Amino acid sequence: MSTVTATDDDATRAPDITAVVLAGGRATRMGGVDKGLVVFRGQALAARIGAALAAQTAQVAEVLINANRNRAQYRQLGYRVVEDRLPGHQGPLAGMHAALLAAAHPWLLTMPCDGPFVAADYAAKMRAAAADAGAPLAVAHDGARLQPVYALIHRDLASDLAEFLQSDQRKIDRWHARHPFATADFSATPAMFTNINTTAQLTELENG
């Protein structure tokens, strides 16, 4: 297990995070549509989330999209697109692994493509939690439970994640448990963890 020592100061540190919108899934509960391209309130979900992450300029230096389908359409949104290294849509961890390998910065911030509401302090809270704990990993907490797809991962963990995936394991929480991790409290902004999994949920949120 590795640790990351926090020796820098948030007020003076240059942005050191690559953020990724995870849009590589099959979206079986929505009939197999490419969920990141689903339009929500006039904008593709991946574009909406990417813009919210890119706006957090004090921490986020670049935004990627992890996609395994329709990559040309995702590129038109203006972000670099990375494909899973593993075949067959292996889940969020495979997307995180691909993004870690592609990232140009030491930290990777992850966000699912079906969560349209990004807290304005998402990157800042996650980076502060990792720094305060000297941990290589931070996981968001909604006040009731951990939200494992919402994570901040140091690139030093890329090889361990590859090893985990090569052993045919896919559970995010099991991989987290291999490392010391910090938790970041988002109980004040629980809407960030609202996910669009079905067409009915999409309609409900559109009209809400």
N, C-alpha and C positions, 0 to 999 in steps of 0.2 A: 504494500500500500504506500502511496506517495502522499506527501503533504506539501502545501504551498505556503511559504512564509509571507505574511503581509508586511511589507516594509515601505510601501509607497503610500501616498496621501491622496484621497479622493479628489481634493480640491485642485491638485496640480497634475495629476496623472493624465496622460494623453489617452484618448479612447483606445481600448485594448480588447474589444469584443467584436467578434463576427456573430451576427444573429442569423438564424436559419428558420424559414417557414417550412414546416414538414408537410409536404403535399404528395408524398409518394405512395399513399395507401390505395386500397381497392374500393373503399367507400361502399361496401356491400349493402349496408343498411339504407343507402340512397340509390339503390339500383345500379351501382357500379359507375356512377358519374364521376368525373374528375373534380373532386370537391373544391379544390383550390381555385377552380375557374368558375364555380357557381357564383352568380351575381347576387350580392346582398346590399340593399340600399344603394343601388346604382353602380356598384363596383365589385369586381371579382374579389372573392375572399382573400386570396393570396396577395393581391394588390393592396387591399385595405390594411391587412396585417403588416405587410412589408413597409408601407408608408408610416405606420405607427411606430414600428421598430426603428426605422431610419431617422425618425424625428428625435430620437433619444441620443442626440449627437454628443453629449458629454461622455457617454460610455460606448456607444455603438459606432464602429468605424465602417462596417460593411454589412449588407444584408444579402443572404443567399436564399434561393428556393431549391429545396430538394424535391425533385419530380422524376417520375419514371414513365410518364405519358405526356404527350402534347408539349414537349419541351420547347418547341419553337414558339408556341403561344405564351408560355411562361416567360421566355426571353423578351417577348414584346412588352412585358410589364416593366422592364428596365433593370432587372436584377440578374446576377450570375446564377445559372442553373446547374445543379450537380445531381447526378444520377446515383442510385445505390450501387455499391460495388458487388453486392450479392444479388443473384437472380431471384425472381419469383416473389417480389413484394414481401420482404421479410419483416416488415413492421417498423415502428419508429426508431428502434435502436439501430437498424441498418441505415436509416436516413441520417441519424446523428453521427454514425461512424463515417459515412461519406462526407458529411459536412466538416467533421474534424480534420479529415485528410485534405480537404480543399481550403480550409480557412487560412487566412493570412495573418491572423492575430492569435494570441495565446489562449483566449477564452472563447467558448462557443455558447451562445444563448439560444435556447430552443423554444419554439412556439408551434403548436398544431395549426394546420390551415383551417380548421373548422371552429376556431375560437375568435369571433370577430371583435371582441372587446379587449384591447390591450391596455393595461394600466400604464399611465404616463410615467410612473416611477419603476416600471418592471426591471429594466436593466440596472438602475441605480441600487435598488434594494437587493437584487441578487448579487451584484458585485460586492456590495458592502457586507452582506452575510458571509460570503466566501472569504473576504479579506479579514473580517473580525475573527473568524474561526481558524484562519490559516489552512483552510480546507481546499482540496482540488475540485470540489463539487458542491453545488448548492441546489436545493430543491424547494419549490414553492409550496406553501402551506395555506389552505383556504380558511383556516380557523377551526376546521373539524378534522381534516385529514390532509395528507400529502398529495400533491398533484405531480406525479413523476414525469410527465411529458414536458412540464415546465421546469427546465433545468438550466444550470450554468455549469459547463464542463471545461476543465483545463485540458489543453492539448496533450499534456503528459499522460493522460488516461487513454489515448487513442489505441495504443498497442494492447492494453488490457481489454478494451472493448472488442477489438478484433479477435482476441483469443476467446472471449466469452461467446461471440457469435459463431466462431468456428467450432465450438463445442455444441452447436445446435440449441443454444439457449436464447430466448427472446424476451423474457420478462424483465421489464425495466427496473422494477423495484428490487429484484434479485441482483441485478448488476449494481445498482446504487449501494446495496448492502455490502459489497466487496470493498467499499472505500469509506473513509471518514467523510461525512457530508454535513454541511450547514443547512439550516432551514430558514427560509425568508417568509415573514408573516405578511400575508395578503388578505387577512380577515376583513380589512376595511374596504376591499374592492373585490367582493366575491363574484361579481359579474364577469370578471376576467376568465373564469373557469366555465362559462356557459359555452357548450359545444353544440354545433348543428350536426346532428346525426341522421335526421330524417327530413323528408320534405315537409312534414307537418310542423316540425320545429322551425324550419326555415320560414314558413308562412307565419307562424306565431310571432317570431321575432321581428319579421318585417312589419307586422301590424302593431307591434308593441310600443 
